[in-house]
Amino acid sequence: MQLQKEVKREQNAKISVQVTVEKSAINETREEVINDLEKSAKVPGFRKGKVPRQIVLNRYSSDIKNETINTVLSRSMQQVLKEEKFNPISDPVITEMGDLAMDEDFSYSAEFDVMPEIPLGEYNGVSSEKYVYTVGEELVNREIENLRERFSTLTSIDEKAKVGNYVVIDYAEITPQGPRNQKKDQTVFLDKKDDQLAKQLIGLSKGDEKEITLTQPQIGEEKIEPESVLIYVKVNDVKKKELPELNDDFAQDISDVDTLDELKKKIREGLQMEADHAAEEKTKTELLNKLLEKMKIELPETMLNSEVDRLLYEIVSMYRFDFDALQKDEQKYQEYRKKLNPQATQNLRQELILAEIAKKEGIEVSDKEIDEEIREYAKNAKKDFEALKSSMAEKGSVRTLKYRLRIRKALDFLYEHAKLDSEMKLKYGANEPEGGKK
């Protein structure tokens, strides 16, 4: 196809093109469209393929024009992409278009996003600090106390309920029509003095009955009389939590060790493994940040919007938001997206750097490595490996997994070849340095 083009690289990896298709190509394309219509047109009184051309031109003039435009746009844009060796990450959008007329050139403008250029620079041997996390005795003791809480028991007591106790109650809402929403043997923990229900249960004993008024909290700033609900409560039991005694018997009951000291040692070793992994991840993050400081990466709008969508979907799934309702509130929806923009930007910049490193270093992921990762997924999810692998292949998830593994290997490469000349010691579970740099 005979055409002239003007290509411009705009900000944020956007390409704009102005294309002029010569009239000879327009006429040829229009003739193709007419010929196809002559073969397929159905007009009463004529056999298929035998409709006179002038009738076809008159009857289908609008269709001929639209199909010619669509064909010219598609063919010319494919030619521009091929000649310029562009690989768009978004569909080309027509931003301006002239009118189509016989024996005249046809012009239009379009734009699309491409992968951004990554000015990687020197990445082998980046200097940074190596983070080292140490496990303090207070963290071990905290884990021990968590275990005691987990294996605690509730014991009935013949006392008045107080903060820290558990109260087992039957209750029902009292309405003019009679009781409703009746519940039996509901356990309430009296932990917050400002909790309306808990506050009014304090001081009650087993067998006590009481009518309690609960006030619905006011929503917004509009001054409306708070709504109150009257609740009938009967106390079935008062209980207190009893923690197991911290001794060798406790250690034997919850683990495969013989003594409390061995249990503490086992916990400390487990925490240290977590701490070592967390320290390595933090060191890798700092290495990436060192690279990011030195380069400017313009992110395409298409790519950024896609990552914001992904993050928003994760949040909606995690917190079970009503996504349809969120989208209907345009202002709130855009506020959510705006808040996620910095995180999406950071994620993409890091991924693009690592993808470029993987490309330059020829880092690949083998089928064996993919299978090992899927096998680990299957083990954790208690699923059959072959069934999970087949399901992931059908959904296209294996390709995504391969990409993620390649990114991970690139980060490992960056870490393994870094110059970690100094250490920053931190207590695991705290932010303050333990002893400064070393």
C-alpha positions in Angstrom: 0.0 0.0 0.0 1.4 3.4 -1.0 1.5 5.8 2.0 3.4 8.5 3.7 3.9 8.5 7.5 5.2 10.7 10.2 6.1 9.0 13.5 6.7 10.8 16.8 7.8 9.3 20.1 5.7 11.1 22.8 6.1 11.0 26.6 5.4 7.8 28.6 6.3 5.5 25.8 3.4 6.6 23.5 3.8 6.6 19.7 1.8 9.0 17.6 1.6 8.5 13.8 0.2 10.6 11.0 -0.6 8.6 7.9 -1.6 9.6 4.4 -2.7 6.8 2.1 -2.4 7.6 -1.6 -5.6 7.8 -3.7 -4.5 4.9 -5.9 -4.5 2.6 -2.8 -7.9 4.0 -1.7 -9.4 3.3 -5.1 -8.0 -0.2 -5.2 -9.4 -1.0 -1.8 -12.8 0.5 -2.7 -12.9 -1.7 -5.8 -12.1 -4.8 -3.8 -15.0 -4.0 -1.4 -17.4 -3.4 -4.3 -16.4 -6.7 -6.0 -17.0 -8.6 -2.8 -20.4 -7.0 -2.4 -21.3 -7.8 -6.0 -20.7 -11.5 -5.3 -22.7 -11.5 -2.0 -25.4 -8.9 -2.3 -29.0 -10.0 -2.1 -31.5 -7.8 -3.9 -35.1 -8.8 -4.6 -35.5 -9.6 -8.3 -31.9 -10.5 -8.9 -30.0 -13.7 -8.4 -27.1 -13.7 -6.0 -23.9 -12.4 -7.8 -26.0 -11.0 -10.7 -26.9 -7.6 -9.2 -26.0 -4.7 -11.5 -23.0 -2.7 -10.2 -25.0 0.6 -10.2 -27.6 -0.9 -8.0 -25.0 -2.2 -5.6 -23.3 1.3 -5.6 -26.6 3.0 -4.8 -28.0 0.5 -2.4 -24.8 -0.1 -0.4 -23.0 3.3 -0.7 -22.7 3.7 3.1 -21.5 0.1 3.6 -18.9 0.5 0.8 -17.5 3.7 2.4 -17.3 2.3 5.9 -15.8 -1.0 4.8 -13.2 0.8 2.7 -12.2 3.0 5.6 -11.9 0.1 8.0 -9.8 -1.9 5.5 -7.6 1.0 4.7 -7.1 1.8 8.4 -6.3 -1.8 9.3 -3.9 -2.5 6.4 -2.0 0.8 6.6 -1.6 0.6 10.4 -0.3 -3.0 10.1 2.2 -1.7 7.4 3.4 1.1 9.6 3.9 -1.2 12.6 5.8 -3.7 10.4 8.0 -1.0 8.8 8.8 0.7 12.1 9.2 -2.6 14.0 6.7 -1.5 16.7 5.2 -4.0 19.0 2.2 -2.1 20.6 1.0 -3.0 24.1 -2.3 -1.2 23.4 -4.6 -1.2 20.4 -4.0 1.8 18.1 -6.5 4.6 18.7 -7.6 6.8 15.8 -7.3 10.4 17.1 -8.2 12.3 13.9 -9.5 11.2 10.5 -10.2 13.0 7.3 -13.1 12.2 5.0 -13.0 9.5 2.4 -13.5 10.7 -1.2 -12.8 9.2 -4.6 -9.6 10.1 -6.3 -8.2 11.8 -3.2 -5.6 10.9 -0.6 -6.9 9.7 2.8 -5.3 11.0 6.0 -5.6 10.0 9.7 -3.7 10.2 13.0 -3.4 7.4 15.5 -1.5 6.7 18.8 -0.6 3.6 20.8 1.6 2.6 23.7 4.8 0.5 23.3 7.1 -1.0 25.9 9.3 1.7 27.5 13.0 1.8 26.9 15.0 0.8 29.9 18.2 2.7 30.4 19.7 0.0 32.5 23.3 1.2 32.8 25.7 -0.7 35.1 23.9 -3.3 37.2 26.6 -5.9 37.9 28.3 -5.2 41.2 25.9 -2.6 42.7 27.1 -1.4 46.1 24.7 -1.6 49.0 24.2 -2.6 52.6 23.5 -6.1 53.6 20.7 -6.3 56.1 21.1 -8.7 59.0 18.2 -9.5 61.3 18.8 -10.9 64.8 16.2 -12.6 67.0 16.0 -11.2 70.5 14.9 -13.0 73.6 11.8 -10.9 73.8 10.6 -12.1 70.4 11.1 -15.8 71.5 9.1 -15.1 74.7 6.4 -13.4 72.7 6.0 -16.5 70.5 5.9 -18.7 73.7 3.1 -16.5 75.1 1.3 -16.8 71.7 1.5 -20.6 72.1 0.1 -20.4 75.6 -2.8 -18.3 74.3 -3.4 -20.8 71.6 -3.5 -23.7 74.0 -5.4 -21.9 76.7 -8.7 -23.2 78.1 -11.9 -21.5 79.3 -13.0 -22.4 82.8 -16.3 -21.6 84.5 -16.1 -19.4 87.6 -18.6 -18.5 90.2 -17.9 -14.8 90.1 -19.2 -11.6 88.7 -17.9 -10.9 85.2 -15.1 -8.4 84.8 -12.9 -7.2 82.0 -10.9 -10.1 80.7 -13.6 -12.7 81.3 -15.8 -14.4 78.8 -19.6 -14.3 79.2 -21.9 -16.9 77.6 -25.3 -15.4 76.9 -28.7 -15.9 75.3 -30.1 -12.7 73.8 -32.9 -11.4 71.7 -34.1 -8.0 70.4 -37.2 -6.7 72.1 -39.7 -5.2 69.7 -43.4 -4.3 70.0 -44.1 -7.3 67.8 -42.2 -9.6 70.1 -38.6 -10.9 70.4 -36.6 -11.4 67.2 -33.0 -12.3 66.2 -32.8 -14.7 69.1 -29.4 -16.3 69.7 -28.3 -18.9 72.3 -25.0 -19.6 74.0 -23.1 -16.7 72.4 -19.7 -16.1 73.9 -18.7 -12.4 74.5 -15.1 -11.4 75.4 -15.1 -8.5 77.8 -12.0 -6.8 76.5 -13.0 -3.2 75.7 -14.6 -1.0 78.3 -16.0 1.3 75.6 -17.8 -1.6 73.9 -21.5 -1.0 74.5 -22.4 -4.7 75.0 -19.3 -5.7 77.0 -19.6 -2.6 79.2 -23.1 -3.5 80.3 -22.2 -7.2 80.9 -19.6 -6.3 83.4 -20.7 -7.2 87.0 -23.3 -9.8 85.9 -23.2 -13.4 87.3 -24.4 -16.7 86.0 -28.2 -16.7 85.9 -28.6 -13.0 85.8 -31.0 -11.4 83.3 -30.9 -7.8 82.0 -32.3 -5.5 79.4 -29.6 -3.6 77.6 -30.0 -0.7 75.2 -27.5 -0.5 72.3 -27.2 2.7 70.3 -26.3 2.6 66.6 -23.4 4.8 65.9 -24.1 8.0 63.9 -22.9 7.9 60.2 -21.7 11.1 58.7 -22.1 14.6 60.0 -25.9 15.0 59.6 -27.6 15.4 62.9 -30.0 12.5 63.2 -31.5 11.0 66.4 -29.4 7.9 67.0 -31.3 4.6 66.6 -31.5 2.5 69.7 -32.1 -1.3 70.1 -33.4 -3.0 73.3 -31.8 -6.3 74.0 -32.8 -9.0 76.5 -29.8 -10.9 77.9 -29.6 -14.0 80.1 -26.2 -15.0 81.4 -25.6 -18.7 81.1 -22.0 -18.8 82.3 -19.0 -16.7 83.2 -15.6 -18.0 82.3 -12.0 -17.0 82.6 -9.0 -18.0 80.4 -6.5 -20.3 82.0 -3.0 -20.4 80.4 -1.1 -23.6 80.6 1.8 -23.6 83.0 5.1 -22.9 81.3 7.2 -26.0 82.0 8.6 -29.1 80.4 5.1 -30.8 80.3 3.8 -27.9 78.2 6.7 -28.2 75.8 6.0 -32.0 75.4 2.3 -31.5 74.9 2.6 -29.1 72.0 5.8 -30.2 70.3 8.2 -33.1 69.7 10.7 -31.9 72.3 11.3 -33.0 75.9 12.1 -29.7 77.7 11.0 -26.1 77.7 14.6 -25.0 76.8 14.5 -27.2 73.7 11.2 -25.7 72.7 12.7 -22.2 73.0 15.6 -23.3 71.0 13.4 -24.7 68.3 11.3 -21.5 68.2 14.4 -19.3 68.0 15.8 -21.4 65.1 12.5 -21.0 63.3 12.4 -17.3 63.8 16.0 -16.9 62.7 15.1 -18.7 59.4 12.3 -16.2 58.9 14.6 -13.3 59.9 17.3 -14.4 57.4 14.8 -14.7 54.6 13.3 -11.3 55.5 16.8 -9.7 55.6 17.7 -11.1 52.2 14.5 -9.7 50.7 15.1 -6.3 52.2 18.6 -6.3 50.9 17.3 -7.2 47.4 14.8 -4.4 47.6 17.5 -1.9 48.6 19.6 -3.0 45.6 16.6 -2.4 43.3 16.1 1.0 44.8 19.7 1.8 44.1 19.2 1.1 40.5 15.9 3.0 40.3 17.6 6.1 41.7 19.9 6.2 38.7 17.3 5.9 35.9 14.1 7.4 34.6 11.5 5.1 33.2 8.5 6.5 31.5 5.5 4.2 32.1 2.8 3.8 29.4 -0.6 4.7 30.6 -2.0 1.4 29.4 0.6 -0.6 31.5 0.0 1.6 34.6 -3.8 1.3 34.4 -3.5 -2.5 34.1 -1.3 -2.7 37.2 -3.7 -0.5 39.1 -6.5 -2.8 38.0 -4.6 -5.8 39.3 -3.9 -4.2 42.7 -7.5 -3.1 43.1 -8.7 -6.6 42.2 -6.4 -8.0 44.9 -7.8 -5.6 47.5 -11.4 -6.3 46.5 -10.9 -10.1 46.7 -9.0 -9.8 50.1 -11.6 -7.6 51.8 -14.6 -8.8 49.9 -15.6 -5.3 48.7 -18.7 -4.9 46.5 -16.8 -4.0 43.3 -19.9 -3.1 41.3 -21.0 -0.7 44.1 -17.5 0.8 44.2 -17.5 1.4 40.5 -20.9 3.2 40.6 -19.4 5.7 43.0 -17.1 7.3 40.4 -15.4 9.7 42.9 -14.6 7.0 45.4 -13.5 4.6 42.7 -11.1 7.2 41.2 -9.8 8.0 44.7 -9.0 4.3 45.2 -7.2 4.1 41.9 -5.2 7.3 42.7 -4.0 5.9 46.0 -2.8 2.7 44.3 -0.9 4.7 41.6 2.4 5.0 43.5 2.5 1.3 44.4 1.7 0.4 40.8 4.4 2.7 39.5 7.0 1.1 41.9 6.0 -2.4 41.0 6.3 -1.8 37.3 9.6 0.0 37.5 11.1 -2.9 39.5 9.7 -5.5 37.1 10.9 -3.7 34.0 14.4 -3.4 35.4 14.6 -7.1 36.3 13.1 -8.1 33.0 15.8 -6.2 31.2 18.5 -7.8 33.3 17.0 -11.2 32.5 17.1 -10.4 28.8 20.7 -9.1 28.9 22.0 -12.0 31.0 20.1 -14.6 29.0 18.2 -15.8 32.1 15.7 -18.5 31.3 13.3 -20.8 33.2 13.3 -24.5 32.6 10.3 -26.8 32.4 11.7 -28.6 35.5 11.7 -25.3 37.5 8.2 -24.6 36.5 7.1 -28.1 37.5 8.8 -27.7 40.9 7.0 -24.5 41.6 3.6 -25.9 40.6 4.3 -29.0 42.7 5.0 -26.7 45.7 1.7 -24.9 45.0 -0.1 -28.2 44.8 1.4 -29.4 48.1 0.4 -26.3 50.0 -3.1 -26.2 48.5 -3.5 -30.0 49.0 -4.3 -30.5 45.3 -3.2 -33.1 42.7 -0.1 -31.9 40.8 -1.1 -33.0 37.3 -4.7 -31.6 37.8 -3.3 -28.2 38.9 -0.8 -28.1 36.1 -3.4 -28.9 33.5 -5.8 -26.2 35.0 -3.0 -23.6 35.0 -2.1 -24.4 31.4 -5.7 -24.0 30.3 -6.0 -20.6 32.0 -2.6 -19.4 30.7 -1.2 -19.2 34.2 1.9 -21.2 33.4 3.1 -18.4 31.1 2.6 -15.9 34.0 4.4 -18.2 36.4 7.3 -18.5 34.0 7.6 -14.8 33.8 7.5 -14.4 37.6 10.2 -17.1 38.0 12.4 -15.3 35.4 12.0 -12.0 37.3 12.9 -13.8 40.6 16.0 -15.3 39.0 17.0 -11.9 37.8 16.7 -10.5 41.3 18.8 -13.4 42.6 21.4 -12.5 40.0 21.5 -8.9 41.1 21.9 -10.0 44.7 24.6 -12.6 44.0 26.7 -10.1 42.1 26.2 -7.1 44.4 29.0 -5.5 46.5 27.6 -5.8 50.0 30.5 -4.1 51.8 28.7 -3.3 55.0 26.1 -4.7 57.3 23.1 -3.0 58.9 22.0 -5.0 61.9 18.4 -4.8 63.0 16.3 -6.6 65.5 13.8 -8.8 63.8 10.3 -7.4 64.3 11.6 -3.9 65.0 12.8 -1.0 62.9 15.6 0.4 65.0 19.2 -0.6 64.4 20.6 -3.0 66.9 24.2 -1.7 66.7 24.4 0.4 63.6 26.6 -0.3 60.6 29.4 -2.8 60.8 
